[in-house]
């Protein structure tokens, strides 16, 4: 082999290894930048609170939702079992989603600058009714007015619903309200004799059939309220980054077998987008 050929081969080898080294440096920089970005990125949280959903194990709920959501990005789920703690925690937060009852949304959406995105669906319906129930065939609206009425809703919301059922503002204003954490607790308080009646949801009353069939058979429905929307997914105004992706993840949960199991934990079958009619119901006059 001639000297020139040897020289050429040496130069070509040097250039080849130089290219390899530059590629290695380039991808190292890209990889390091990606790791830094991931390390610096914060998780987007879905905060949950609803007195109308019967949750027995909040730890299990969080673990199951965290496991599901983490498969799509840096997302996590944080449930609360206390309204005041929930509201204190979400105050001032922007990059997050909220899951809450429609009556709760209606009462805080202005103060917290919320925008509704999705509404829950159960058995093909996106609304439900609240019912006033008492124990015993002899129970009447007049008899329950004289005793405590158990409710998991706020006192103002409870009185507003009672006004509709009693057809009397004075009776609603003077009613004795026993506040309990959950709808199912309101029903059980009647069974334990802590209250004379319970203001609850149709779904919770139906759930009582499996929890305490004896008590369920003794319950008498005395009045029904107007339909209200089920669980609402909302976000604070100003949250834009990555909101569309997370919204798609939540909206399509019912299309994923694993996601469908998770959404069942919230007493839902799926989600619908909030339309103009839904929003008008959600953002009416505060109760």
Secondary structure, DSSP 8 states (H G I E B T S, - for coil): --HHHHHHHHHHHHHHHHHHHHHHHHHHHHHHHHHHHHHH---EEEEEE-TTS--S-HHHHHHHHHHHHTTTSSEEEEE-S-HHHHHHHHTT--SEEEEE-HHHHHHHHHHHTEEEEEEEEBTTBSEE-EEEEEESTT--HHHHTTSEEEESS-HHHHHHHHHHHHT-HHHHHH-EEEE-SSHHHHHHHHHTTS-SEEEEEHHHHHHHHHH-HHHHHHEEEEEE---EE--EEEEETT--TTHHHHHHHHHTGGGSHHHHHHHHTTT-SEEEE--HHHHHHHTSS--
